Amino acid sequence: MSTENQKPPKPPIPAWGYVFAGACGILPVLTLGGAIPGAVGFGGAAACIGISRDQSKSVGVRVAICIAIAVACWLIVGAVALFFANKQRDT
């Protein structure tokens, strides 16, 4: 096996990265499932894990990006929930 094609190991996930991943990943559970909350929640969690590992940015920048991702995920799922709640009420 050649060592030329081997990628360097990924840096570990910092503890705070799990907090933001959990904040996004809990969305499908709180909304009792569904494709949209699942995609938004798990996509946000994966993005937070990836950003938290990116050592080319400072910790402050990575935390700020993860905060923005988590807030965006919650706003998207909240807007979708409100849309369907209003649609159901109108019928």
MMTF fields as JSON, N, C-alpha, C and O atoms, coordinates in Angstrom:
{
  "mmtfVersion": "1.0.0",
  "mmtfProducer": "UNKNOWN",
  "numBonds": 363,
  "numAtoms": 364,
  "numGroups": 91,
  "numChains": 1,
  "numModels": 1,
  "chainsPerModel": [1],
  "groupsPerChain": [91],
  "chainIdList": ["A"],
  "bondAtomList": [4, 2, 8, 6, 12, 10, 16, 14, 20, 18, 24, 22, 28, 26, 32, 30, 36, 34, 40, 38, 44, 42, 48, 46, 52, 50, 56, 54, 60, 58, 64, 62, 68, 66, 72, 70, 76, 74, 80, 78, 84, 82, 88, 86, 92, 90, 96, 94, 100, 98, 104, 102, 108, 106, 112, 110, 116, 114, 120, 118, 124, 122, 128, 126, 132, 130, 136, 134, 140, 138, 144, 142, 148, 146, 152, 150, 156, 154, 160, 158, 164, 162, 168, 166, 172, 170, 176, 174, 180, 178, 184, 182, 188, 186, 192, 190, 196, 194, 200, 198, 204, 202, 208, 206, 212, 210, 216, 214, 220, 218, 224, 222, 228, 226, 232, 230, 236, 234, 240, 238, 244, 242, 248, 246, 252, 250, 256, 254, 260, 258, 264, 262, 268, 266, 272, 270, 276, 274, 280, 278, 284, 282, 288, 286, 292, 290, 296, 294, 300, 298, 304, 302, 308, 306, 312, 310, 316, 314, 320, 318, 324, 322, 328, 326, 332, 330, 336, 334, 340, 338, 344, 342, 348, 346, 352, 350, 356, 354, 360, 358],
  "bondOrderList": [1, 1, 1, 1, 1, 1, 1, 1, 1, 1, 1, 1, 1, 1, 1, 1, 1, 1, 1, 1, 1, 1, 1, 1, 1, 1, 1, 1, 1, 1, 1, 1, 1, 1, 1, 1, 1, 1, 1, 1, 1, 1, 1, 1, 1, 1, 1, 1, 1, 1, 1, 1, 1, 1, 1, 1, 1, 1, 1, 1, 1, 1, 1, 1, 1, 1, 1, 1, 1, 1, 1, 1, 1, 1, 1, 1, 1, 1, 1, 1, 1, 1, 1, 1, 1, 1, 1, 1, 1, 1],
  "groupList": [{"groupName": "MET", "atomNameList": ["N", "CA", "C", "O"], "elementList": ["N", "C", "C", "O"], "formalChargeList": [0, 0, 0, 0], "bondAtomList": [1, 0, 2, 1, 3, 2], "bondOrderList": [1, 1, 2], "singleLetterCode": "M", "chemCompType": "L-PEPTIDE LINKING"}, {"groupName": "SER", "atomNameList": ["N", "CA", "C", "O"], "elementList": ["N", "C", "C", "O"], "formalChargeList": [0, 0, 0, 0], "bondAtomList": [1, 0, 2, 1, 3, 2], "bondOrderList": [1, 1, 2], "singleLetterCode": "S", "chemCompType": "L-PEPTIDE LINKING"}, {"groupName": "THR", "atomNameList": ["N", "CA", "C", "O"], "elementList": ["N", "C", "C", "O"], "formalChargeList": [0, 0, 0, 0], "bondAtomList": [1, 0, 2, 1, 3, 2], "bondOrderList": [1, 1, 2], "singleLetterCode": "T", "chemCompType": "L-PEPTIDE LINKING"}, {"groupName": "GLU", "atomNameList": ["N", "CA", "C", "O"], "elementList": ["N", "C", "C", "O"], "formalChargeList": [0, 0, 0, 0], "bondAtomList": [1, 0, 2, 1, 3, 2], "bondOrderList": [1, 1, 2], "singleLetterCode": "E", "chemCompType": "L-PEPTIDE LINKING"}, {"groupName": "ASN", "atomNameList": ["N", "CA", "C", "O"], "elementList": ["N", "C", "C", "O"], "formalChargeList": [0, 0, 0, 0], "bondAtomList": [1, 0, 2, 1, 3, 2], "bondOrderList": [1, 1, 2], "singleLetterCode": "N", "chemCompType": "L-PEPTIDE LINKING"}, {"groupName": "GLN", "atomNameList": ["N", "CA", "C", "O"], "elementList": ["N", "C", "C", "O"], "formalChargeList": [0, 0, 0, 0], "bondAtomList": [1, 0, 2, 1, 3, 2], "bondOrderList": [1, 1, 2], "singleLetterCode": "Q", "chemCompType": "L-PEPTIDE LINKING"}, {"groupName": "LYS", "atomNameList": ["N", "CA", "C", "O"], "elementList": ["N", "C", "C", "O"], "formalChargeList": [0, 0, 0, 0], "bondAtomList": [1, 0, 2, 1, 3, 2], "bondOrderList": [1, 1, 2], "singleLetterCode": "K", "chemCompType": "L-PEPTIDE LINKING"}, {"groupName": "PRO", "atomNameList": ["N", "CA", "C", "O"], "elementList": ["N", "C", "C", "O"], "formalChargeList": [0, 0, 0, 0], "bondAtomList": [1, 0, 2, 1, 3, 2], "bondOrderList": [1, 1, 2], "singleLetterCode": "P", "chemCompType": "L-PEPTIDE LINKING"}, {"groupName": "ILE", "atomNameList": ["N", "CA", "C", "O"], "elementList": ["N", "C", "C", "O"], "formalChargeList": [0, 0, 0, 0], "bondAtomList": [1, 0, 2, 1, 3, 2], "bondOrderList": [1, 1, 2], "singleLetterCode": "I", "chemCompType": "L-PEPTIDE LINKING"}, {"groupName": "ALA", "atomNameList": ["N", "CA", "C", "O"], "elementList": ["N", "C", "C", "O"], "formalChargeList": [0, 0, 0, 0], "bondAtomList": [1, 0, 2, 1, 3, 2], "bondOrderList": [1, 1, 2], "singleLetterCode": "A", "chemCompType": "L-PEPTIDE LINKING"}, {"groupName": "TRP", "atomNameList": ["N", "CA", "C", "O"], "elementList": ["N", "C", "C", "O"], "formalChargeList": [0, 0, 0, 0], "bondAtomList": [1, 0, 2, 1, 3, 2], "bondOrderList": [1, 1, 2], "singleLetterCode": "W", "chemCompType": "L-PEPTIDE LINKING"}, {"groupName": "GLY", "atomNameList": ["N", "CA", "C", "O"], "elementList": ["N", "C", "C", "O"], "formalChargeList": [0, 0, 0, 0], "bondAtomList": [1, 0, 2, 1, 3, 2], "bondOrderList": [1, 1, 2], "singleLetterCode": "G", "chemCompType": "PEPTIDE LINKING"}, {"groupName": "TYR", "atomNameList": ["N", "CA", "C", "O"], "elementList": ["N", "C", "C", "O"], "formalChargeList": [0, 0, 0, 0], "bondAtomList": [1, 0, 2, 1, 3, 2], "bondOrderList": [1, 1, 2], "singleLetterCode": "Y", "chemCompType": "L-PEPTIDE LINKING"}, {"groupName": "VAL", "atomNameList": ["N", "CA", "C", "O"], "elementList": ["N", "C", "C", "O"], "formalChargeList": [0, 0, 0, 0], "bondAtomList": [1, 0, 2, 1, 3, 2], "bondOrderList": [1, 1, 2], "singleLetterCode": "V", "chemCompType": "L-PEPTIDE LINKING"}, {"groupName": "PHE", "atomNameList": ["N", "CA", "C", "O"], "elementList": ["N", "C", "C", "O"], "formalChargeList": [0, 0, 0, 0], "bondAtomList": [1, 0, 2, 1, 3, 2], "bondOrderList": [1, 1, 2], "singleLetterCode": "F", "chemCompType": "L-PEPTIDE LINKING"}, {"groupName": "CYS", "atomNameList": ["N", "CA", "C", "O"], "elementList": ["N", "C", "C", "O"], "formalChargeList": [0, 0, 0, 0], "bondAtomList": [1, 0, 2, 1, 3, 2], "bondOrderList": [1, 1, 2], "singleLetterCode": "C", "chemCompType": "L-PEPTIDE LINKING"}, {"groupName": "LEU", "atomNameList": ["N", "CA", "C", "O"], "elementList": ["N", "C", "C", "O"], "formalChargeList": [0, 0, 0, 0], "bondAtomList": [1, 0, 2, 1, 3, 2], "bondOrderList": [1, 1, 2], "singleLetterCode": "L", "chemCompType": "L-PEPTIDE LINKING"}, {"groupName": "ARG", "atomNameList": ["N", "CA", "C", "O"], "elementList": ["N", "C", "C", "O"], "formalChargeList": [0, 0, 0, 0], "bondAtomList": [1, 0, 2, 1, 3, 2], "bondOrderList": [1, 1, 2], "singleLetterCode": "R", "chemCompType": "L-PEPTIDE LINKING"}, {"groupName": "ASP", "atomNameList": ["N", "CA", "C", "O"], "elementList": ["N", "C", "C", "O"], "formalChargeList": [0, 0, 0, 0], "bondAtomList": [1, 0, 2, 1, 3, 2], "bondOrderList": [1, 1, 2], "singleLetterCode": "D", "chemCompType": "L-PEPTIDE LINKING"}],
  "groupTypeList": [0, 1, 2, 3, 4, 5, 6, 7, 7, 6, 7, 7, 8, 7, 9, 10, 11, 12, 13, 14, 9, 11, 9, 15, 11, 8, 16, 7, 13, 16, 2, 16, 11, 11, 9, 8, 7, 11, 9, 13, 11, 14, 11, 11, 9, 9, 9, 15, 8, 11, 8, 1, 17, 18, 5, 1, 6, 1, 13, 11, 13, 17, 13, 9, 8, 15, 8, 9, 8, 9, 13, 9, 15, 10, 16, 8, 13, 11, 9, 13, 9, 16, 14, 14, 9, 4, 6, 5, 17, 18, 2],
  "groupIdList": [1, 2, 3, 4, 5, 6, 7, 8, 9, 10, 11, 12, 13, 14, 15, 16, 17, 18, 19, 20, 21, 22, 23, 24, 25, 26, 27, 28, 29, 30, 31, 32, 33, 34, 35, 36, 37, 38, 39, 40, 41, 42, 43, 44, 45, 46, 47, 48, 49, 50, 51, 52, 53, 54, 55, 56, 57, 58, 59, 60, 61, 62, 63, 64, 65, 66, 67, 68, 69, 70, 71, 72, 73, 74, 75, 76, 77, 78, 79, 80, 81, 82, 83, 84, 85, 86, 87, 88, 89, 90, 91],
  "secStructList": [7, 7, 1, 1, 1, 7, 7, 7, 7, 7, 7, 7, 7, 7, 2, 2, 2, 2, 2, 2, 2, 2, 2, 2, 2, 6, 2, 2, 2, 2, 6, 6, 7, 7, 2, 2, 2, 2, 2, 2, 2, 2, 2, 2, 2, 2, 2, 2, 2, 2, 2, 2, 2, 7, 6, 6, 1, 7, 2, 2, 2, 2, 2, 2, 2, 2, 2, 2, 2, 2, 2, 2, 2, 2, 2, 2, 2, 2, 2, 2, 2, 2, 2, 2, 2, 2, 2, 2, 2, 2, 7],
  "xCoordList": [0.846, 0.0, 0.893, 1.825, 0.598, 1.384, 0.935, -0.254, 1.898, 1.567, 1.295, 0.925, 1.474, 1.26, -0.208, -0.516, -1.108, -2.533, -3.273, -4.478, -2.58, -3.245, -3.475, -2.593, -4.688, -5.022, -4.591, -4.597, -4.217, -3.889, -5.156, -6.256, -5.019, -6.208, -6.927, -6.313, -8.242, -9.036, -8.786, -8.566, -8.818, -8.647, -9.861, -10.945, -9.683, -10.802, -11.895, -11.649, -13.094, -14.224, -14.148, -14.127, -14.106, -14.088, -15.425, -16.456, -15.393, -16.606, -17.724, -18.884, -17.399, -18.447, -19.077, -20.215, -18.391, -18.943, -20.128, -21.098, -20.03, -21.14, -22.38, -23.505, -22.178, -23.313, -24.108, -25.334, -23.417, -24.1, -24.694, -25.782, -23.982, -24.532, -25.793, -26.758, -25.788, -26.969, -28.127, -29.283, -27.821, -28.872, -29.573, -30.771, -28.85, -29.471, -30.08, -31.181, -29.369, -29.811, -31.065, -31.736, -31.398, -32.584, -33.871, -34.963, -33.75, -34.933, -35.885, -37.091, -35.402, -36.345, -37.063, -38.203, -36.414, -37.04, -38.142, -39.238, -37.854, -38.837, -40.047, -41.149, -39.846, -40.958, -41.614, -42.468, -41.219, -41.763, -41.489, -42.314, -40.338, -39.884, -40.303, -40.765, -40.137, -40.461, -39.216, -38.108, -39.413, -38.279, -37.595, -36.366, -38.381, -37.787, -37.03, -35.868, -37.644, -36.865, -35.655, -34.612, -35.801, -34.68, -33.525, -32.368, -33.854, -32.802, -32.134, -30.908, -32.949, -32.392, -31.585, -30.473, -32.145, -31.48, -30.172, -29.146, -30.204, -28.988, -27.987, -26.778, -28.478, -27.569, -26.859, -25.659, -27.611, -27.009, -26.008, -24.953, -26.355, -25.432, -24.13, -23.044, -24.246, -23.044, -22.206, -20.976, -22.892, -22.169, -21.431, -20.282, -22.073, -21.421, -20.22, -19.195, -20.339, -19.193, -18.048, -16.896, -18.362, -17.317, -16.641, -15.416, -17.438, -16.881, -16.061, -14.998, -16.541, -15.818, -14.442, -13.543, -14.274, -12.989, -12.035, -10.848, -12.51, -11.717, -10.735, -11.097, -9.516, -8.524, -7.887, -6.995, -8.336, -7.81, -8.472, -8.014, -9.542, -10.234, -10.023, -9.774, -10.124, -9.972, -11.194, -12.241, -11.044, -12.14, -13.338, -14.477, -13.101, -14.196, -15.0, -16.229, -14.312, -14.992, -15.79, -16.928, -15.197, -15.902, -17.145, -18.19, -17.037, -18.195, -19.277, -20.458, -18.886, -19.863, -20.577, -21.789, -19.849, -20.462, -21.431, -22.53, -21.038, -21.915, -23.168, -24.251, -23.027, -24.21, -25.146, -26.355, -24.591, -25.413, -26.113, -27.283, -25.416, -26.016, -27.152, -28.232, -26.915, -27.952, -29.18, -30.31, -28.967, -30.098, -30.856, -32.087, -30.135, -30.783, -31.616, -32.731, -31.084, -31.833, -33.12, -34.183, -33.031, -34.218, -35.23, -36.431, -34.77, -35.691, -36.367, -37.563, -35.612, -36.193, -37.258, -38.365, -36.93, -37.899, -39.094, -40.228, -38.856, -39.961, -40.876, -42.098, -40.298, -41.11, -41.928, -43.095, -41.331, -42.056, -43.187, -44.293, -42.924, -43.959, -45.11, -46.276, -44.787, -45.84, -46.639, -47.858, -45.966, -46.651, -47.677, -48.83, -47.262, -48.184, -49.263, -50.384, -48.945, -49.968, -51.035, -52.222, -50.639, -51.605, -52.405, -53.602, -51.734, -52.417, -53.474, -54.566, -53.158, -54.104, -55.284, -56.421, -55.017, -56.07, -57.053, -58.246, -56.551, -57.392, -58.316, -59.295, -58.036, -58.871, -60.066, -60.861],
  "yCoordList": [-1.176, 0.0, 1.241, 1.356, 2.133, 3.351, 4.4, 4.538, 5.133, 6.199, 7.515, 8.498, 7.547, 8.777, 9.179, 10.371, 8.223, 8.496, 8.585, 8.836, 8.387, 8.429, 9.871, 10.722, 10.125, 11.461, 11.57, 10.581, 12.78, 12.935, 12.742, 13.012, 12.283, 12.069, 13.38, 14.441, 13.277, 14.469, 14.877, 14.026, 16.176, 16.616, 16.186, 15.984, 16.048, 15.626, 16.694, 17.873, 16.254, 17.172, 17.787, 17.058, 19.118, 19.735, 19.514, 19.312, 19.554, 19.302, 20.254, 19.847, 21.515, 22.477, 22.155, 22.555, 21.456, 21.061, 20.12, 20.181, 19.243, 18.328, 19.074, 18.657, 20.166, 20.954, 21.516, 21.413, 22.103, 22.666, 21.583, 21.754, 20.47, 19.354, 18.818, 18.467, 18.756, 18.307, 19.277, 18.863, 20.573, 21.586, 21.458, 21.723, 21.059, 20.845, 19.448, 19.282, 18.463, 17.083, 16.746, 15.762, 17.534, 17.281, 17.714, 17.308, 18.523, 19.051, 17.964, 18.085, 16.909, 15.879, 15.185, 14.747, 15.084, 14.451, 15.352, 14.882, 16.633, 17.569, 17.759, 18.027, 17.62, 17.794, 16.465, 16.403, 15.415, 14.065, 13.543, 12.839, 13.888, 13.34, 14.16, 15.294, 13.577, 14.235, 14.456, 14.548, 14.54, 14.675, 16.031, 16.11, 17.091, 18.429, 18.644, 19.05, 18.386, 18.547, 17.61, 17.973, 16.408, 15.472, 15.965, 15.918, 16.443, 16.946, 18.189, 18.308, 19.111, 20.351, 20.035, 20.534, 19.212, 18.905, 18.161, 18.557, 17.082, 16.303, 16.995, 16.829, 17.762, 18.565, 19.626, 19.847, 20.286, 21.277, 20.661, 21.234, 19.486, 18.798, 18.433, 18.619, 17.916, 17.562, 18.801, 18.766, 19.89, 21.133, 21.633, 22.065, 21.579, 22.026, 21.164, 21.676, 19.864, 18.975, 19.327, 19.42, 19.522, 19.868, 21.19, 21.296, 22.194, 23.513, 23.451, 24.066, 22.723, 22.676, 22.026, 22.294, 21.18, 20.517, 21.35, 21.03, 22.388, 23.181, 24.072, 25.146, 23.622, 24.342, 25.503, 26.171, 25.749, 26.899, 28.199, 29.288, 28.084, 29.251, 29.275, 28.241, 30.457, 30.562, 29.95, 29.763, 29.647, 29.05, 29.994, 29.547, 31.272, 32.239, 32.269, 32.345, 32.209, 32.207, 30.922, 30.951, 29.789, 28.51, 28.472, 27.976, 28.99, 29.028, 29.935, 29.591, 31.081, 32.001, 31.359, 31.516, 30.647, 29.97, 28.894, 28.761, 28.135, 27.09, 27.686, 27.113, 28.825, 29.51, 29.894, 29.68, 30.463, 30.873, 29.671, 29.762, 28.562, 27.352, 26.855, 26.54, 26.781, 26.282, 27.188, 26.701, 28.5, 29.44, 29.306, 29.302, 29.195, 29.049, 27.769, 27.779, 26.678, 25.412, 25.55, 25.126, 26.139, 26.315, 27.225, 26.959, 28.298, 29.214, 28.533, 28.718, 27.756, 27.057, 26.064, 26.051, 25.238, 24.248, 24.939, 24.487, 26.022, 26.773, 27.364, 27.328, 27.911, 28.49, 27.412, 27.632, 26.262, 25.166, 24.681, 24.423, 24.558, 24.122, 25.117, 24.723, 26.4, 27.416, 27.402, 27.573, 27.203, 27.135, 26.01, 26.217, 24.821, 23.695, 23.823, 23.353, 24.442, 24.663, 25.614, 25.385, 26.677, 27.613, 26.985, 27.237, 26.164, 25.504, 24.537, 24.444, 23.821, 22.877, 23.619, 23.15, 24.75, 25.542, 26.09, 26.208, 26.427, 27.007, 25.989, 26.376, 24.724, 23.712, 23.314, 22.477],
  "zCoordList": [0.0, 0.0, 0.0, 0.797, -0.879, -1.021, -0.012, 0.272, 0.519, 1.474, 0.766, 1.408, -0.56, -1.305, -1.356, -1.363, -1.391, -1.542, -0.215, -0.198, 0.883, 2.182, 2.603, 2.488, 3.097, 3.592, 5.049, 5.782, 5.466, 6.888, 7.725, 7.243, 8.96, 9.788, 10.068, 10.182, 10.176, 10.484, 11.925, 12.787, 12.19, 13.582, 14.409, 13.861, 15.707, 16.552, 16.607, 16.353, 16.941, 17.083, 18.474, 19.466, 18.568, 19.899, 20.613, 19.971, 21.926, 22.723, 22.355, 22.298, 22.104, 21.759, 20.417, 20.173, 19.548, 18.258, 18.418, 17.663, 19.423, 19.691, 20.18, 19.905, 20.898, 21.398, 20.219, 20.191, 19.254, 18.096, 17.206, 16.656, 17.064, 16.29, 16.959, 16.279, 18.273, 19.003, 18.88, 18.795, 18.869, 18.729, 17.383, 17.283, 16.362, 15.047, 14.945, 14.421, 15.439, 15.31, 16.102, 15.792, 17.112, 17.92, 17.209, 17.606, 16.178, 15.489, 14.982, 15.197, 14.32, 13.87, 15.028, 14.877, 16.162, 17.325, 17.877, 18.185, 17.998, 18.553, 17.647, 18.126, 16.344, 15.406, 15.056, 14.172, 15.741, 15.53, 14.127, 13.546, 13.593, 12.319, 11.124, 11.252, 9.987, 8.731, 7.908, 8.437, 6.604, 5.691, 5.827, 5.84, 5.927, 5.977, 7.288, 7.249, 8.452, 9.682, 9.75, 10.295, 9.197, 9.193, 8.354, 8.772, 7.156, 6.263, 6.842, 6.832, 7.345, 7.906, 9.169, 9.341, 10.043, 11.309, 11.131, 11.685, 10.357, 10.188, 9.266, 9.427, 8.313, 7.481, 8.301, 8.142, 9.184, 10.067, 11.028, 11.3, 11.539, 12.453, 11.75, 12.3, 10.539, 9.777, 9.454, 9.506, 9.122, 8.827, 10.066, 9.97, 11.212, 12.46, 12.807, 13.257, 12.599, 12.862, 11.922, 12.346, 10.656, 9.682, 9.993, 9.939, 10.318, 10.641, 11.926, 12.013, 12.914, 14.191, 14.042, 14.839, 13.034, 12.794, 11.942, 11.872, 11.304, 10.36, 11.116, 11.597, 11.211, 11.991, 11.227, 11.751, 9.992, 9.261, 9.725, 9.378, 10.504, 11.063, 12.571, 13.19, 13.151, 14.601, 15.286, 14.666, 16.559, 17.322, 17.352, 17.218, 17.524, 17.561, 16.275, 16.306, 15.147, 13.85, 13.684, 13.214, 14.069, 13.947, 14.831, 14.412, 16.045, 16.942, 16.356, 16.391, 15.823, 15.229, 14.043, 13.893, 13.211, 12.069, 12.558, 12.019, 13.566, 14.099, 14.739, 14.63, 15.401, 15.952, 14.818, 14.907, 13.748, 12.607, 11.97, 11.597, 11.844, 11.266, 12.145, 11.645, 13.456, 14.368, 14.357, 14.321, 14.388, 14.357, 13.038, 13.029, 11.931, 10.631, 10.572, 10.053, 11.098, 11.11, 11.907, 11.453, 13.09, 13.921, 13.245, 13.306, 12.599, 11.916, 10.73, 10.505, 9.981, 8.833, 9.285, 8.747, 10.266, 10.744, 11.396, 11.237, 12.123, 12.722, 11.678, 11.828, 10.612, 9.537, 8.832, 8.508, 8.597, 7.956, 8.868, 8.393, 10.152, 11.095, 11.145, 11.152, 11.178, 11.179, 9.876, 9.891, 8.771, 7.482, 7.484, 7.106, 7.909, 7.902, 8.975, 8.778, 10.091, 11.124, 10.616, 10.846, 9.93, 9.358, 8.228, 8.085, 7.426, 6.315, 6.847, 6.287, 7.917, 8.508, 9.147, 9.084, 9.748, 10.388, 9.365, 9.644, 8.175, 7.127, 6.473, 5.835, 6.611, 5.936, 6.76, 6.332]
}
